[in-house]
């Protein structure tokens, strides 16, 4: 049981740090920290396709850093700050 919990936490941390390893994803998180954004709004500042931005968003979703909802045909991205707690706790240990 303990090993399963440790492995689950390690997977969660790995996903969070992998998501933050890319500067585009860090910028997406910065953009949604202040306001919910559509995928198109998130794509606007970058010189890449909507498909490429969508891949970055999927990585952030898998890490639990953002939630994506649908309103009609529009996808809205919202920051999930609670997901950062495990990473903050891990980093705090080394402070």
PyMOL CGO cylinders between C-alpha atoms (Angstrom):
from pymol import cmd
from pymol.cgo import CYLINDER

trace = [
    CYLINDER, 0.00, 0.00, 0.00, 2.73, 2.47, 0.97, 0.3, 1, 1, 1, 1, 1, 1,
    CYLINDER, 2.73, 2.47, 0.97, 4.73, 1.80, -2.22, 0.3, 1, 1, 1, 1, 1, 1,
    CYLINDER, 4.73, 1.80, -2.22, 1.61, 2.39, -4.33, 0.3, 1, 1, 1, 1, 1, 1,
    CYLINDER, 1.61, 2.39, -4.33, 1.06, 5.78, -2.65, 0.3, 1, 1, 1, 1, 1, 1,
    CYLINDER, 1.06, 5.78, -2.65, 4.73, 6.74, -3.09, 0.3, 1, 1, 1, 1, 1, 1,
    CYLINDER, 4.73, 6.74, -3.09, 4.69, 5.70, -6.76, 0.3, 1, 1, 1, 1, 1, 1,
    CYLINDER, 4.69, 5.70, -6.76, 1.45, 7.63, -7.35, 0.3, 1, 1, 1, 1, 1, 1,
    CYLINDER, 1.45, 7.63, -7.35, 2.97, 10.77, -5.80, 0.3, 1, 1, 1, 1, 1, 1,
    CYLINDER, 2.97, 10.77, -5.80, 6.16, 10.31, -7.85, 0.3, 1, 1, 1, 1, 1, 1,
    CYLINDER, 6.16, 10.31, -7.85, 4.12, 10.01, -11.06, 0.3, 1, 1, 1, 1, 1, 1,
    CYLINDER, 4.12, 10.01, -11.06, 2.19, 13.14, -10.14, 0.3, 1, 1, 1, 1, 1, 1,
    CYLINDER, 2.19, 13.14, -10.14, 5.39, 15.09, -9.43, 0.3, 1, 1, 1, 1, 1, 1,
    CYLINDER, 5.39, 15.09, -9.43, 7.00, 13.81, -12.63, 0.3, 1, 1, 1, 1, 1, 1,
    CYLINDER, 7.00, 13.81, -12.63, 4.01, 15.03, -14.65, 0.3, 1, 1, 1, 1, 1, 1,
    CYLINDER, 4.01, 15.03, -14.65, 4.04, 18.45, -12.98, 0.3, 1, 1, 1, 1, 1, 1,
    CYLINDER, 4.04, 18.45, -12.98, 7.78, 19.00, -13.47, 0.3, 1, 1, 1, 1, 1, 1,
    CYLINDER, 7.78, 19.00, -13.47, 7.62, 17.68, -17.03, 0.3, 1, 1, 1, 1, 1, 1,
    CYLINDER, 7.62, 17.68, -17.03, 4.86, 20.19, -17.75, 0.3, 1, 1, 1, 1, 1, 1,
    CYLINDER, 4.86, 20.19, -17.75, 6.93, 23.06, -16.33, 0.3, 1, 1, 1, 1, 1, 1,
    CYLINDER, 6.93, 23.06, -16.33, 10.04, 21.97, -18.25, 0.3, 1, 1, 1, 1, 1, 1,
    CYLINDER, 10.04, 21.97, -18.25, 8.77, 23.64, -21.41, 0.3, 1, 1, 1, 1, 1, 1,
    CYLINDER, 8.77, 23.64, -21.41, 8.73, 27.47, -21.67, 0.3, 1, 1, 1, 1, 1, 1,
    CYLINDER, 8.73, 27.47, -21.67, 5.54, 27.46, -23.76, 0.3, 1, 1, 1, 1, 1, 1,
    CYLINDER, 5.54, 27.46, -23.76, 3.69, 25.54, -21.07, 0.3, 1, 1, 1, 1, 1, 1,
    CYLINDER, 3.69, 25.54, -21.07, 5.04, 27.83, -18.34, 0.3, 1, 1, 1, 1, 1, 1,
    CYLINDER, 5.04, 27.83, -18.34, 3.73, 30.80, -20.31, 0.3, 1, 1, 1, 1, 1, 1,
    CYLINDER, 3.73, 30.80, -20.31, 0.33, 29.13, -20.75, 0.3, 1, 1, 1, 1, 1, 1,
    CYLINDER, 0.33, 29.13, -20.75, 0.13, 28.62, -16.99, 0.3, 1, 1, 1, 1, 1, 1,
    CYLINDER, 0.13, 28.62, -16.99, 1.09, 32.27, -16.46, 0.3, 1, 1, 1, 1, 1, 1,
    CYLINDER, 1.09, 32.27, -16.46, -1.64, 33.38, -18.87, 0.3, 1, 1, 1, 1, 1, 1,
    CYLINDER, -1.64, 33.38, -18.87, -4.39, 31.33, -17.23, 0.3, 1, 1, 1, 1, 1, 1,
    CYLINDER, -4.39, 31.33, -17.23, -3.27, 32.26, -13.71, 0.3, 1, 1, 1, 1, 1, 1,
    CYLINDER, -3.27, 32.26, -13.71, -4.85, 35.68, -14.08, 0.3, 1, 1, 1, 1, 1, 1,
    CYLINDER, -4.85, 35.68, -14.08, -7.88, 34.75, -16.17, 0.3, 1, 1, 1, 1, 1, 1,
    CYLINDER, -7.88, 34.75, -16.17, -9.59, 31.80, -17.84, 0.3, 1, 1, 1, 1, 1, 1,
    CYLINDER, -9.59, 31.80, -17.84, -8.69, 31.67, -21.54, 0.3, 1, 1, 1, 1, 1, 1,
    CYLINDER, -8.69, 31.67, -21.54, -9.92, 29.95, -24.65, 0.3, 1, 1, 1, 1, 1, 1,
    CYLINDER, -9.92, 29.95, -24.65, -7.54, 27.75, -26.60, 0.3, 1, 1, 1, 1, 1, 1,
    CYLINDER, -7.54, 27.75, -26.60, -7.50, 30.39, -29.35, 0.3, 1, 1, 1, 1, 1, 1,
    CYLINDER, -7.50, 30.39, -29.35, -6.57, 33.10, -26.83, 0.3, 1, 1, 1, 1, 1, 1,
    CYLINDER, -6.57, 33.10, -26.83, -3.77, 30.91, -25.52, 0.3, 1, 1, 1, 1, 1, 1,
    CYLINDER, -3.77, 30.91, -25.52, -2.49, 30.26, -29.04, 0.3, 1, 1, 1, 1, 1, 1,
    CYLINDER, -2.49, 30.26, -29.04, -2.46, 33.95, -30.06, 0.3, 1, 1, 1, 1, 1, 1,
    CYLINDER, -2.46, 33.95, -30.06, 0.91, 34.97, -28.51, 0.3, 1, 1, 1, 1, 1, 1,
    CYLINDER, 0.91, 34.97, -28.51, 2.73, 31.94, -29.95, 0.3, 1, 1, 1, 1, 1, 1,
    CYLINDER, 2.73, 31.94, -29.95, 3.96, 31.27, -33.45, 0.3, 1, 1, 1, 1, 1, 1,
    CYLINDER, 3.96, 31.27, -33.45, 2.44, 27.77, -33.61, 0.3, 1, 1, 1, 1, 1, 1,
    CYLINDER, 2.44, 27.77, -33.61, -0.71, 26.03, -34.73, 0.3, 1, 1, 1, 1, 1, 1,
    CYLINDER, -0.71, 26.03, -34.73, -3.80, 25.36, -32.63, 0.3, 1, 1, 1, 1, 1, 1,
    CYLINDER, -3.80, 25.36, -32.63, -2.89, 21.67, -32.83, 0.3, 1, 1, 1, 1, 1, 1,
    CYLINDER, -2.89, 21.67, -32.83, 0.52, 22.35, -31.27, 0.3, 1, 1, 1, 1, 1, 1,
    CYLINDER, 0.52, 22.35, -31.27, -1.01, 24.47, -28.49, 0.3, 1, 1, 1, 1, 1, 1,
    CYLINDER, -1.01, 24.47, -28.49, -3.56, 21.71, -27.89, 0.3, 1, 1, 1, 1, 1, 1,
    CYLINDER, -3.56, 21.71, -27.89, -0.73, 19.23, -27.32, 0.3, 1, 1, 1, 1, 1, 1,
    CYLINDER, -0.73, 19.23, -27.32, 0.80, 21.54, -24.73, 0.3, 1, 1, 1, 1, 1, 1,
    CYLINDER, 0.80, 21.54, -24.73, -2.61, 21.91, -23.07, 0.3, 1, 1, 1, 1, 1, 1,
    CYLINDER, -2.61, 21.91, -23.07, -2.98, 18.11, -22.91, 0.3, 1, 1, 1, 1, 1, 1,
    CYLINDER, -2.98, 18.11, -22.91, 0.35, 17.86, -21.07, 0.3, 1, 1, 1, 1, 1, 1,
    CYLINDER, 0.35, 17.86, -21.07, -0.84, 20.50, -18.58, 0.3, 1, 1, 1, 1, 1, 1,
    CYLINDER, -0.84, 20.50, -18.58, -4.16, 18.66, -18.18, 0.3, 1, 1, 1, 1, 1, 1,
    CYLINDER, -4.16, 18.66, -18.18, -2.40, 15.34, -17.55, 0.3, 1, 1, 1, 1, 1, 1,
    CYLINDER, -2.40, 15.34, -17.55, -0.33, 17.06, -14.85, 0.3, 1, 1, 1, 1, 1, 1,
    CYLINDER, -0.33, 17.06, -14.85, -3.54, 18.40, -13.34, 0.3, 1, 1, 1, 1, 1, 1,
    CYLINDER, -3.54, 18.40, -13.34, -2.39, 22.00, -13.76, 0.3, 1, 1, 1, 1, 1, 1,
    CYLINDER, -2.39, 22.00, -13.76, -5.38, 23.08, -15.80, 0.3, 1, 1, 1, 1, 1, 1,
    CYLINDER, -5.38, 23.08, -15.80, -8.94, 22.05, -16.44, 0.3, 1, 1, 1, 1, 1, 1,
    CYLINDER, -8.94, 22.05, -16.44, -10.51, 22.37, -19.86, 0.3, 1, 1, 1, 1, 1, 1,
    CYLINDER, -10.51, 22.37, -19.86, -14.27, 22.77, -20.22, 0.3, 1, 1, 1, 1, 1, 1,
    CYLINDER, -14.27, 22.77, -20.22, -16.45, 23.15, -23.26, 0.3, 1, 1, 1, 1, 1, 1,
    CYLINDER, -16.45, 23.15, -23.26, -18.89, 25.97, -23.83, 0.3, 1, 1, 1, 1, 1, 1,
    CYLINDER, -18.89, 25.97, -23.83, -20.58, 25.30, -27.15, 0.3, 1, 1, 1, 1, 1, 1,
    CYLINDER, -20.58, 25.30, -27.15, -17.72, 24.81, -29.60, 0.3, 1, 1, 1, 1, 1, 1,
    CYLINDER, -17.72, 24.81, -29.60, -15.24, 26.77, -27.47, 0.3, 1, 1, 1, 1, 1, 1,
    CYLINDER, -15.24, 26.77, -27.47, -12.77, 25.21, -25.07, 0.3, 1, 1, 1, 1, 1, 1,
    CYLINDER, -12.77, 25.21, -25.07, -12.08, 27.21, -21.90, 0.3, 1, 1, 1, 1, 1, 1,
    CYLINDER, -12.08, 27.21, -21.90, -8.89, 26.58, -19.91, 0.3, 1, 1, 1, 1, 1, 1,
    CYLINDER, -8.89, 26.58, -19.91, -8.75, 27.31, -16.18, 0.3, 1, 1, 1, 1, 1, 1,
    CYLINDER, -8.75, 27.31, -16.18, -5.82, 26.99, -13.79, 0.3, 1, 1, 1, 1, 1, 1,
    CYLINDER, -5.82, 26.99, -13.79, -6.08, 24.29, -11.14, 0.3, 1, 1, 1, 1, 1, 1,
    CYLINDER, -6.08, 24.29, -11.14, -3.80, 25.72, -8.41, 0.3, 1, 1, 1, 1, 1, 1,
    CYLINDER, -3.80, 25.72, -8.41, -4.54, 22.87, -5.99, 0.3, 1, 1, 1, 1, 1, 1,
    CYLINDER, -4.54, 22.87, -5.99, -2.45, 20.54, -8.16, 0.3, 1, 1, 1, 1, 1, 1,
    CYLINDER, -2.45, 20.54, -8.16, 0.65, 22.55, -7.28, 0.3, 1, 1, 1, 1, 1, 1,
    CYLINDER, 0.65, 22.55, -7.28, 0.47, 21.62, -3.60, 0.3, 1, 1, 1, 1, 1, 1,
    CYLINDER, 0.47, 21.62, -3.60, 2.39, 18.35, -3.98, 0.3, 1, 1, 1, 1, 1, 1,
    CYLINDER, 2.39, 18.35, -3.98, 5.18, 20.06, -5.95, 0.3, 1, 1, 1, 1, 1, 1,
    CYLINDER, 5.18, 20.06, -5.95, 5.35, 22.95, -3.47, 0.3, 1, 1, 1, 1, 1, 1,
    CYLINDER, 5.35, 22.95, -3.47, 5.53, 20.49, -0.58, 0.3, 1, 1, 1, 1, 1, 1,
    CYLINDER, 5.53, 20.49, -0.58, 8.31, 18.53, -2.30, 0.3, 1, 1, 1, 1, 1, 1,
    CYLINDER, 8.31, 18.53, -2.30, 10.30, 21.72, -2.99, 0.3, 1, 1, 1, 1, 1, 1,
    CYLINDER, 10.30, 21.72, -2.99, 9.74, 23.06, 0.52, 0.3, 1, 1, 1, 1, 1, 1,
    CYLINDER, 9.74, 23.06, 0.52, 11.56, 20.01, 1.94, 0.3, 1, 1, 1, 1, 1, 1,
    CYLINDER, 11.56, 20.01, 1.94, 14.73, 21.13, 0.12, 0.3, 1, 1, 1, 1, 1, 1,
    CYLINDER, 14.73, 21.13, 0.12, 14.48, 24.80, 1.04, 0.3, 1, 1, 1, 1, 1, 1,
]
cmd.load_cgo(trace, "trace")
